[in-house]
Amino acid sequence: MEYDEKLARFRQAHLNPFNKEPGPRQHEQRAREEAPEVASEEALPELPPGEPEFCCTERVMDLGLSEDHFSRPVQLRQAIEECKQVILELPEQSEKQKDAVVRLIHLRLKLQELKDPSEDEPNIRVLLEHRFYKEKSKSVKQTCDKCNTIIWGLIQTWYTCTGCYYRCHSKCLNLISKPCVRSKVSHQAEYELNICPETGLDSQDYRCAECRAPISLRGVPSEARQCDYTGQYYCSHCHWNDLAVIPARVVHNWDFEPRKVSRCSMRYLALMVSRPVLRLREINPLLFNYVEGLVEIRKLRQDILLMKPYFITCKEAMEARLLLQLQDRQHFVENDEMYSVQDLLDAHTGRLGCSLTETHTLFAKHIKLDCERCQAKGFVCELCREGDVLFPFDSHTSVCTDCCAVFHRDCYYDNSTTCPKCARLTLRKQSLFQEPGPDVDA
């Protein structure tokens, strides 16, 4: 009976908190018991008659193992001490003692899994070019990218890479074998522009392209999942069926439907989404013939490049920092050829065309209406010498490719002679380099 009483006290110390409170009969039973080994100050229930002494090992082992509200280090340590005492008092080599040892092992493994790192653990860890930062948030529910299990912020410490946002438990930190994706973005900032370049499982030796675990299309020993970006196959730990827009399908087919990609590809695409690395005129020049929005965007970008010299020489524009209107797309004030995937996404939805139109209107208003210095840098058509002051970004003008003089478009194409400004500059050069006559030598 001494063993049964201790087993009852152990069970009472780890009862589900959602169970009903003990009744008066249990309180009377606890008052009669004065054993010093009581594990809890709460009331102890009586054991039902006929209940097996230790045949419910799985039910007892479940406490503190499978229920999350029992997975607390304090309760697990208390359960371990109780289990040790039970093992010492059981007969040697008995079945009861063996079951208790198994239960002790499971409890210790659970405690080791939930054990918090020491307080002197650094907040920043550098590993495989990852720069891991110790997270302080306790309420956010995340998934560990290493062991593919849930991170319980209330009881577990976890880290996040500041470069590629790789998340993992503190206990999984030293087991990481995947380098940081941001290093690849820094050294090799380019896309795979072939649509799903599949080579087959045989070229991968029927192993995951990343962790090299055995995989098969039949799911034995592990399911093979294809990444639509790389065309390679991955295991379920490296491929979570994440969805992403594939750059190759966008530039070749103008297809923005998300496809399934691996975790590594998803991080790479997320870091590359705003990088202007796509030269559309070289990759697919016919795309501008079928997407009208791209033609409009290209014209707006060309006009902004023509406005840029006005702003960098205007004091008021520099003080107003007008060019910072495009700080999120700095490449728009550098060239009109490079695009990022985010640019194409916004062009597809229409947001890019609207924002560029607003910026273009703001810039033109400053040059043509608000600033007298910029107005003074306008042009007069030398072919007709009529009309208002012209600017190179006006829709009804044409610009000479040699001297950058501005003319009315109709005047420029109707006049078959050379540009008046170019002719004037040519005569000036000839007069400067003309050989001096004999009178000059005398």
C-alpha positions as CSV (number, residue, x, y, z in Angstrom):
1,M,0.0,0.0,0.0
2,E,2.9,2.3,0.5
3,Y,3.7,2.2,-3.2
4,D,0.1,2.8,-4.1
5,E,-0.1,5.8,-1.9
6,K,3.1,7.4,-3.4
7,L,1.8,6.7,-6.9
8,A,-1.4,8.4,-6.1
9,R,0.4,11.4,-4.7
10,F,2.6,11.6,-7.9
11,R,-0.5,11.5,-10.1
12,Q,-2.2,14.2,-8.0
13,A,0.8,16.5,-8.4
14,H,0.4,16.2,-12.2
15,L,-3.3,16.2,-12.7
16,N,-4.8,18.2,-15.5
17,P,-5.7,21.6,-14.2
18,F,-8.9,21.6,-16.1
19,N,-10.2,18.6,-14.0
20,K,-12.8,19.2,-11.3
21,E,-11.7,20.3,-7.8
22,P,-11.5,17.5,-5.3
23,G,-14.5,16.9,-3.1
24,P,-14.9,16.7,0.7
25,R,-14.1,13.1,0.7
26,Q,-10.7,13.7,-0.8
27,H,-10.0,16.5,1.7
28,E,-10.7,14.1,4.6
29,Q,-8.4,11.6,3.1
30,R,-5.6,14.2,2.8
31,A,-6.1,15.2,6.5
32,R,-5.5,11.6,7.6
33,E,-2.3,11.4,5.6
34,E,0.8,12.9,7.2
35,A,3.6,11.5,5.0
36,P,6.5,14.0,4.4
37,E,6.8,13.0,0.8
38,V,3.6,14.8,-0.3
39,A,4.3,16.4,-3.7
40,S,1.6,19.0,-3.7
41,E,-0.4,21.1,-1.2
42,E,-3.6,20.4,-3.1
43,A,-6.1,17.7,-2.1
44,L,-5.2,14.1,-2.9
45,P,-7.8,11.9,-4.5
46,E,-8.4,8.2,-3.5
47,L,-7.4,5.6,-5.9
48,P,-10.4,3.8,-7.5
49,P,-10.7,0.2,-6.4
50,G,-9.3,-2.3,-8.7
51,E,-7.1,0.1,-10.6
52,P,-3.9,-1.5,-11.8
53,E,-0.8,-0.5,-9.8
54,F,1.5,0.4,-12.7
55,C,-0.1,-0.9,-15.9
56,C,-1.1,2.7,-17.0
57,T,2.5,3.6,-17.8
58,E,1.5,5.4,-21.0
59,R,-1.0,7.5,-19.3
60,V,1.5,8.5,-16.6
61,M,4.2,9.1,-19.1
62,D,1.9,11.4,-21.0
63,L,1.9,13.9,-18.2
64,G,4.5,16.5,-18.9
65,L,5.2,15.0,-22.3
66,S,2.4,15.5,-24.8
67,E,0.2,18.1,-23.1
68,D,1.7,21.6,-23.6
69,H,0.2,23.0,-20.4
70,F,2.3,20.5,-18.5
71,S,5.5,21.2,-20.5
72,R,7.1,23.5,-17.8
73,P,10.6,23.0,-16.5
74,V,9.5,23.4,-12.8
75,Q,6.8,20.7,-13.1
76,L,9.1,18.4,-15.0
77,R,11.9,18.7,-12.4
78,Q,9.3,17.8,-9.7
79,A,8.1,14.8,-11.7
80,I,11.7,13.6,-12.2
81,E,12.4,13.7,-8.4
82,E,9.3,11.8,-7.7
83,C,10.1,9.2,-10.3
84,K,13.7,8.8,-8.9
85,Q,12.2,8.1,-5.4
86,V,9.8,5.6,-6.8
87,I,12.6,3.8,-8.7
88,L,14.7,3.5,-5.5
89,E,11.9,2.0,-3.5
90,L,10.7,-0.6,-6.2
91,P,12.2,-4.1,-6.2
92,E,15.3,-4.6,-8.3
93,Q,14.8,-5.8,-11.9
94,S,11.0,-5.7,-11.5
95,E,8.6,-4.7,-14.3
96,K,7.4,-1.8,-12.2
97,Q,10.9,-0.5,-11.9
98,K,11.6,-0.9,-15.6
99,D,8.5,1.1,-16.4
100,A,9.5,3.8,-14.0
101,V,13.0,4.0,-15.6
102,V,11.4,4.5,-19.0
103,R,9.2,7.2,-17.6
104,L,12.2,8.9,-16.1
105,I,14.1,8.9,-19.4
106,H,11.2,10.5,-21.2
107,L,10.8,13.1,-18.5
108,R,14.5,14.0,-18.7
109,L,14.4,14.2,-22.5
110,K,11.5,16.5,-22.3
111,L,13.3,18.7,-19.7
112,Q,16.4,18.8,-21.9
113,E,14.3,19.9,-24.9
114,L,12.7,22.8,-22.9
115,K,15.8,23.7,-21.0
116,D,16.5,27.4,-21.4
117,P,20.1,28.5,-22.2
118,S,22.2,30.1,-19.6
119,E,21.8,33.8,-18.9
120,D,25.3,34.5,-20.2
121,E,24.4,33.2,-23.7
122,P,25.3,35.9,-26.2
123,N,22.5,37.8,-27.9
124,I,24.2,37.7,-31.3
125,R,25.7,34.5,-32.8
126,V,27.6,34.3,-36.1
127,L,27.4,30.9,-37.8
128,L,27.8,30.0,-41.5
129,E,27.6,33.7,-42.4
130,H,24.3,33.8,-40.5
131,R,24.0,36.6,-38.0
132,F,21.6,35.3,-35.4
133,Y,19.9,37.6,-33.0
134,K,18.3,36.3,-29.8
135,E,14.6,37.0,-29.9
136,K,12.8,38.5,-27.0
137,S,9.3,38.1,-28.1
138,K,7.4,35.5,-26.1
139,S,3.9,35.6,-27.7
140,V,4.8,35.1,-31.4
141,K,4.3,31.5,-32.6
142,Q,7.0,30.5,-35.2
143,T,8.3,27.3,-36.8
144,C,11.9,26.2,-36.5
145,D,13.5,26.0,-39.9
146,K,15.9,23.3,-38.7
147,C,13.7,20.7,-36.9
148,N,10.4,21.8,-38.5
149,T,8.6,22.0,-35.2
150,I,6.8,24.9,-33.4
151,I,8.8,27.4,-31.4
152,W,7.0,28.1,-28.1
153,G,8.2,31.6,-27.2
154,L,7.0,31.4,-23.6
155,I,9.3,28.5,-22.7
156,Q,11.9,28.3,-25.4
157,T,14.7,30.6,-26.6
158,W,15.0,31.1,-30.3
159,Y,17.1,33.0,-32.8
160,T,16.5,34.8,-36.0
161,C,19.1,35.6,-38.7
162,T,19.1,39.3,-39.4
163,G,20.1,38.6,-43.0
164,C,17.8,35.9,-44.3
165,Y,15.4,35.6,-41.4
166,Y,16.2,32.0,-40.7
167,R,14.6,31.0,-37.4
168,C,15.5,28.1,-35.1
169,H,15.5,27.0,-31.5
170,S,18.5,27.7,-29.4
171,K,19.1,23.9,-29.1
172,C,19.1,23.7,-33.0
173,L,21.6,26.5,-33.5
174,N,24.7,24.4,-33.6
175,L,23.1,21.8,-35.9
176,I,22.5,24.3,-38.8
177,S,24.2,23.3,-42.1
178,K,22.7,25.8,-44.5
179,P,24.6,29.0,-45.1
180,C,23.0,32.4,-45.1
181,V,21.2,33.2,-48.3
182,R,22.1,36.9,-48.1
183,S,25.7,36.0,-48.8
184,K,24.6,34.5,-52.1
185,V,22.6,37.6,-52.9
186,S,25.6,39.8,-52.2
187,H,28.0,37.7,-54.4
188,Q,25.6,36.4,-57.1
189,A,22.7,38.8,-57.5
190,E,21.1,37.3,-60.6
191,Y,18.0,35.1,-61.3
192,E,17.6,31.8,-62.9
193,L,15.7,32.8,-66.1
194,N,15.0,29.4,-67.5
195,I,11.5,28.2,-66.6
196,C,11.7,25.3,-64.1
197,P,15.0,23.8,-65.4
198,E,14.3,20.3,-64.3
199,T,17.1,17.7,-64.6
200,G,15.5,14.8,-62.9
201,L,16.0,12.9,-59.6
202,D,18.7,10.7,-61.1
203,S,21.0,13.7,-61.5
204,Q,20.6,14.3,-57.8
205,D,21.3,10.7,-57.0
206,Y,17.8,10.5,-55.6
207,R,18.7,12.8,-52.7
208,C,17.5,16.2,-51.6
209,A,19.3,19.0,-53.4
210,E,20.0,20.8,-50.2
211,C,20.4,18.4,-47.2
212,R,21.1,15.3,-49.3
213,A,18.5,13.1,-47.6
214,P,17.1,10.2,-49.6
215,I,13.9,11.1,-51.5
216,S,11.6,9.5,-54.0
217,L,8.5,10.4,-56.0
218,R,6.7,7.5,-54.2
219,G,7.3,9.1,-50.8
220,V,9.6,6.3,-49.6
221,P,11.7,7.0,-47.7
222,S,10.7,10.7,-48.1
223,E,8.5,12.6,-50.4
224,A,10.3,14.5,-53.3
225,R,9.0,18.0,-53.8
226,Q,10.0,20.0,-56.8
227,C,11.0,23.7,-56.6
228,D,9.5,25.6,-59.5
229,Y,12.4,28.2,-59.4
230,T,15.4,25.8,-59.5
231,G,13.7,22.8,-61.0
232,Q,15.4,20.6,-58.4
233,Y,13.8,18.2,-55.9
234,Y,13.8,18.6,-52.1
235,C,12.7,16.7,-49.0
236,S,9.8,17.9,-46.9
237,H,12.2,19.5,-44.4
238,C,13.7,21.7,-47.0
239,H,10.5,22.3,-49.1
240,W,7.4,23.5,-47.2
241,N,5.3,24.1,-50.3
242,D,5.8,27.9,-49.9
243,L,4.4,29.9,-52.8
244,A,6.4,32.6,-54.7
245,V,6.3,34.5,-58.0
246,I,8.8,33.0,-60.4
247,P,10.9,35.7,-62.2
248,A,11.5,33.6,-65.3
249,R,7.7,33.1,-65.8
250,V,7.2,36.9,-65.4
251,V,9.8,38.1,-68.0
252,H,8.9,35.4,-70.6
253,N,5.2,34.9,-70.1
254,W,4.1,37.8,-68.0
255,D,2.8,35.2,-65.6
256,F,2.5,36.2,-61.9
257,E,0.8,33.1,-60.5
258,P,2.7,31.9,-57.4
259,R,4.4,28.5,-57.6
260,K,5.7,26.1,-55.0
261,V,9.3,26.7,-54.1
262,S,11.8,25.4,-51.5
263,R,12.6,27.3,-48.3
264,C,16.0,28.4,-49.6
265,S,14.6,29.6,-52.9
266,M,11.8,31.5,-51.1
267,R,14.3,33.4,-49.0
268,Y,16.5,34.1,-52.0
269,L,13.5,35.5,-54.0
270,A,12.3,37.5,-51.0
271,L,15.8,39.2,-50.7
272,M,16.1,39.7,-54.4
273,V,12.6,41.1,-55.1
274,S,13.6,44.8,-54.9
275,R,17.0,44.4,-56.7
276,P,17.0,45.9,-60.2
277,V,18.8,43.1,-62.0
278,L,16.4,42.5,-65.0
279,R,17.3,44.1,-68.3
280,L,14.0,43.6,-70.1
281,R,15.2,44.9,-73.5
282,E,17.8,42.2,-73.7
283,I,15.9,39.4,-72.0
284,N,12.5,39.8,-73.8
285,P,12.3,42.9,-76.0
286,L,8.9,41.8,-77.4
287,L,7.3,42.1,-74.0
288,F,6.9,45.9,-74.6
289,N,4.8,45.2,-77.6
290,Y,2.2,43.2,-75.6
291,V,2.2,45.0,-72.3
292,E,1.0,48.6,-72.8
293,G,1.7,49.5,-69.2
294,L,5.5,48.8,-69.6
295,V,5.6,51.2,-72.6
296,E,4.1,54.0,-70.5
297,I,6.4,53.3,-67.6
298,R,9.5,53.4,-69.9
299,K,8.4,56.8,-71.3
300,L,7.9,58.2,-67.7
301,R,11.3,56.9,-66.7
302,Q,13.0,58.5,-69.7
303,D,11.3,61.8,-68.9
304,I,12.5,61.6,-65.3
305,L,16.1,61.1,-66.5
306,L,15.7,64.2,-68.6
307,M,14.5,66.1,-65.6
308,K,17.3,65.0,-63.4
309,P,19.9,67.6,-64.7
310,Y,17.5,70.4,-63.8
311,F,17.2,69.2,-60.2
312,I,20.9,68.6,-59.5
313,T,21.7,72.2,-60.7
314,C,18.8,73.8,-58.9
315,K,19.3,75.0,-55.4
316,E,15.6,75.0,-54.5
317,A,15.2,71.5,-55.9
318,M,18.1,70.3,-53.8
319,E,16.7,71.9,-50.7
320,A,13.3,70.4,-51.3
321,R,14.9,67.0,-52.1
322,L,12.6,66.3,-54.9
323,L,14.6,63.3,-56.2
324,L,14.0,61.6,-52.8
325,Q,10.4,61.0,-54.1
326,L,12.0,58.0,-55.8
327,Q,14.2,56.8,-53.0
328,D,12.5,53.4,-52.9
329,R,13.4,53.0,-56.6
330,Q,16.7,54.7,-56.8
331,H,17.5,53.0,-60.1
332,F,14.8,55.0,-61.8
333,V,17.0,58.1,-61.6
334,E,20.0,56.2,-62.9
335,N,18.8,54.4,-66.0
336,D,15.6,53.4,-67.8
337,E,16.6,49.8,-68.6
338,M,16.9,47.9,-65.3
339,Y,13.8,46.5,-63.5
340,S,13.2,44.6,-60.3
341,V,10.6,41.9,-59.8
342,Q,8.8,44.3,-57.5
343,D,8.7,46.9,-60.3
344,L,7.0,44.3,-62.6
345,L,4.6,43.2,-59.8
346,D,3.5,46.8,-59.3
347,A,3.3,47.4,-63.1
348,H,1.0,44.4,-63.3
349,T,-1.3,45.7,-60.7
350,G,-1.1,49.3,-62.0
351,R,0.4,50.9,-58.9
352,L,3.7,51.7,-60.5
353,G,2.2,53.6,-63.4
354,C,0.0,55.7,-61.0
355,S,2.9,56.5,-58.7
356,L,5.3,57.4,-61.5
357,T,2.6,59.7,-63.1
358,E,2.2,61.6,-59.9
359,T,6.0,62.0,-59.5
360,H,6.3,63.1,-63.1
361,T,3.6,65.7,-62.6
362,L,5.3,67.0,-59.5
363,F,8.7,67.3,-61.2
364,A,7.3,69.0,-64.3
365,K,5.4,71.5,-62.1
366,H,8.6,72.6,-60.4
367,I,10.5,73.0,-63.6
368,K,7.9,74.7,-65.7
369,L,5.9,76.7,-63.1
370,D,7.4,77.0,-59.7
371,C,11.1,77.6,-60.3
372,E,12.3,80.6,-62.4
373,R,15.9,79.2,-62.7
374,C,14.6,76.0,-64.2
375,Q,12.3,77.9,-66.5
376,A,15.2,79.9,-67.8
377,K,16.8,76.6,-69.0
378,G,14.1,76.0,-71.5
379,F,14.4,76.0,-75.3
380,V,12.9,77.9,-78.2
381,C,12.3,76.0,-81.4
382,E,14.9,77.4,-83.9
383,L,13.0,76.0,-86.9
384,C,9.8,77.9,-86.5
385,R,10.8,80.3,-83.7
386,E,7.2,80.3,-82.4
387,G,5.3,78.9,-79.5
388,D,6.0,78.5,-75.8
389,V,9.3,77.6,-74.1
390,L,10.1,73.9,-74.8
391,F,11.6,71.3,-72.5
392,P,13.0,67.9,-73.5
393,F,10.4,66.0,-71.5
394,D,7.4,67.6,-73.2
395,S,5.3,65.1,-75.1
396,H,5.2,67.2,-78.3
397,T,8.9,67.8,-78.6
398,S,11.9,66.1,-80.2
399,V,15.5,66.3,-79.0
400,C,18.6,66.3,-81.3
401,T,20.7,63.4,-80.4
402,D,24.0,65.3,-81.1
403,C,23.5,68.7,-79.4
404,C,20.4,68.0,-77.3
405,A,18.6,71.0,-78.7
406,V,14.8,70.8,-78.4
407,F,12.3,71.4,-81.3
408,H,8.7,70.9,-82.0
409,R,8.2,67.4,-83.1
410,D,6.4,68.4,-86.3
411,C,9.1,71.0,-87.2
412,Y,11.9,68.6,-86.5
413,Y,10.6,65.8,-88.8
414,D,9.2,68.1,-91.5
415,N,12.6,69.9,-91.8
416,S,14.9,67.9,-94.0
417,T,18.0,70.1,-93.3
418,T,20.4,69.5,-90.5
419,C,19.9,70.8,-87.0
420,P,20.5,74.6,-86.9
421,K,22.4,74.4,-83.6
422,C,24.6,71.6,-84.9
423,A,25.4,73.6,-88.1
424,R,26.2,76.7,-86.0
425,L,28.6,74.7,-83.8
426,T,30.3,73.2,-86.8
427,L,31.0,76.6,-88.3
428,R,32.3,77.8,-85.0
429,K,34.8,74.9,-84.8
430,Q,35.9,75.5,-88.4
431,S,36.6,79.1,-87.7
432,L,38.6,78.3,-84.6
433,F,40.8,75.7,-86.3
434,Q,41.1,77.3,-89.7
435,E,44.7,77.8,-90.8
436,P,45.8,81.5,-90.6
437,G,46.5,83.4,-93.9
438,P,49.7,85.1,-95.1
439,D,48.6,88.5,-93.9
440,V,48.2,87.0,-90.4
441,D,51.8,85.7,-90.6
442,A,53.2,89.1,-91.7
